[in-house]
Amino acid sequence: MSHPPHITNERLAFPGGEGAEVRGELLKPESAPPLPGVVLLHDRYGLTDHVRDTARRLAAQDYAVLAVDLFSRDEDVQQFPPTREQSRNMSRFPDERTIRDVQGAMAHIRTRKDVDPGRIALVGFSFGARYGLLTAGIGEDVAALVVFYPVIVYPQLHESRPRQPLSLIPSIKCPVMTIYGEKDWMAPLSQVTFMESLLHGHGKVHECVRYPDQGHGFFNSTIKQYNEAIAKDSFDKMLVFLSQHVKGKR
């Protein structure tokens, strides 16, 4: 009978945009280094126990997982669940600064002796998935990108949101997996299918997963939209994708 691997959890900080301190947690198994890495970006609920559990499950598959706290700079944002006012303020969350924070996480994990700097994926959920897409879209060197139901078209552009996430699809250099529910009001099916056509038309290595009867947030076990079977299926599909494009990369 096999036993689950022992997973260590190290709380750490690293420089983000403008040199500001960004916090995160590194979870990894006691496996022989160098390990493939994953930078994990949470949804709008922050770095919760649900996200830590997701990181732990990935670490159990022999990945070093850096779960980034994207709200490190904004202590008042970290409330679960967020208030309505906090949710409204998310529309003013600064894209450019957050991209630099994600790049800081990528830079940090690459410096670790126990991680293979050439095999690091970006995985994000909703809010965090958008920043994974934006970061990969400006040319960050990523082994693979997995995004669970990010918003890809903003209702309007402004100082905090200077460009459409969808516009960066042609610039992504790595294999991409997109995971959506077809009844997601935050990313309508017409937008998702257009994104899929862009990935195909620009010759990107990609896998597009859609669940016909699901809306937004089906992976998060702490909210009412959670669907256990779909969450498991999508996680398993992600593992296969990461194994092919990250773990198996040499």
N, C-alpha and C positions, 0 to 999 in steps of 0.2 A: 504494500500500500504506500503510495507516494504521499509525501507531506508538502504542504504549501511552502514556498521559499520564504526565508526571513527577509523582510523588507525594512530597510533603514529609512528614517525621515530626518533630513537635515534642514533646519530653518536657516535661511541665508538672505543676504542683501547684495545687490550689484548696482552699478551705475546705469541709469537709463538716460532718457533725453535730457540735455543740458546738464549732465552729470548728477542729476538728482538721484537719491537712493530709491530703489524699487525692491520690494521684498518678494520672497517666494519660498517654496519648499521643494527640496530635491528628494525624491523617493527612488530607491534602487535596490535591486537584489544583491545578495552576496555571491555574484557570479564573476567569472574571470573577465577582467577588463581587457581591451576597451569595449564598452557596451555601446550599442546604438542608442541615440537619444530622442526624446520627445519634449518639445516645449508645449505645455498644455495651457490653454487660455479659457478661462471660465465664462459663464453666461452672466447676465445682469445681476444675478444674486451674489456674485463675488466668490471668493475662495472658501467655499463651504465644505462641510464634511462630505457632502455628495461628490464634490470635485476631488477631494482627497481620496475618496474611495475609488473614483475612476482612475486617478493617478496610480493608486496601489495595484489595481487590476492590470494596468499596463506594465508596471514594474515587475509584476509576477510573471510577465511574458519575456523577461530579460531585457527591459529597456530602463535606461536612466531617465526619469521623468522630472522635469522642472515645471512645477505648477506655479504660474506667475500670479501675483496679486496685482491686477491692473488698477485696483483702487488704493494702492499704497499711499499715493499722494493726497488722497481725498478721504480722510478719516470719516467724515460725515456720511459718505456714500454707503459705508459698510453697515447696512442694517438688513436683517432678513425677517420678513420680506421687505423690499424697499417701500417707502411711502409713495403716494401718488406724485408728490412734488419731486421726490428723488427720481422717479421714473421719467417725469417730464424733463428733468435736467439732463437726462442721458442724451437728449438730442443736442446738447451743447458740449458733450464730452469731446475733448480735442483729438481729432484723428491724427494729426501730424505728431503731436507729443506722444501719443500712445504707440504709434508705429515705432518711434525711436526707443520706447521702453521695451517693446518686443524685440527689437534689434539688440538691445542691451542684454536681454535674456539669452538670445542666440549667441552673442559674443561670450557671455559668461560660461555657458555650458560647453562651448568649444574649447575653452582653456583648461578644462578638467582632464587630468591624466587618465581617469577611469572611463572617459567617454571618447568615442571615435568622432572627430570633428567633421568627417565627411559623411556621416550617417545620422543626420538630425532632422526630424520631421516637425512640422507645425500642425497641431491639432486644436481645433477650437469649437466652441458651442455658442451659437446665437451671437450675442454681443462680442465674445472673444473670437468667434469664427470670422466675423467681419474684419477684425484686425489681423488675423492670420492671412486672410485673402489680400488685404491692403499691403501687408508686409511682403508677402511673396510677389505681389504685383509691382512693387517698385524695384525688384531685382535682387532681393535678399537670397543668398545661396541656401536653399532648402532642399533636402533630399526628397521630401514628399509633403503634400498639403492635404489635410482632411478637414472639411468644414461641415458642421451640422447646422443646417438652416440659418445661415446668415442673411441679414438684409443686404440686398445688392443694388437697390435703387432708392436713393433718398428722395423724399417728397420735394425738397428744395435744398440747394447748396447755400452755405454761408461760411463764415470765417472758421468755424470749428469743423465743417464738412466741406472742404474745398473741391472735392472731386467725387465722382460716382464710383463705388467699388466695382461695378460691372465694367467700367471703362478700362480697368487694369487687367482684365482677363487675358488679352493678347500678350501682355508682358511677362506672364508667369512662365518660369523656365522648368519647373519640376512637374512630376506626375501629380494629378489632382483627383481627389475623391470628393464628390458633393453628395450630401444626404439631406433629403427634404421629405416633408409630408405634402401631398398634393392639395390639402385643404388649409395650407398655411396662409393666414391673412397678412402676415408680415412680409412674406415673399410669395406673391401670387404665382400661380402655375405658369402664366404667360411669361413672366420674368425668368422663371427657372428654366423653362424650355429654351428661351432665347440664350441664356447663359450656356446651356448644354450645346446649343448650335455653335456658339462662339468657340467653345473648347474644341469641338470637332472641326470647325472650319479653319482654325488656326493650327491644327495638327498637334494639339496637346495630347499627351498620354493621360487618359482620364477614365474614370468610372463614375457614373451618375446613378445614384440609388434613389428611388422614389417609392413612397408608401401611399397607396391611393386614398385610404380613409383617415390619414393622420393630419393633424394641424401642427402648431408650433410647440416646441418644448417637450416632445414625447420621450426624450432621453432622461430628463431630470426627475428622479424618483421622489422629490420633495414637493412637487406641484401636481395639481389635479389633471394636467394634460398627459401625465406619465402613462406609458403603455409598456408593461414589463416585457411582453413578447417581442415587440418591435425594438425596444431598447437593446435587448439581448441580440437580436438578429443584426442590428446595425453595428453593434460593438464587434461581433464576430466577423462581419464583412470588413470592418476597419482593420482588424488584426491580420486578415489575409492580405489586404492591400499593403499594410506596413511591412509585413513579412517579405512580400515580393519586392517592394521598392526601397526599403530602408534596411531591414535586418539582413536581407540577402545581397545587398549592394557591397561590392568590394572594389 
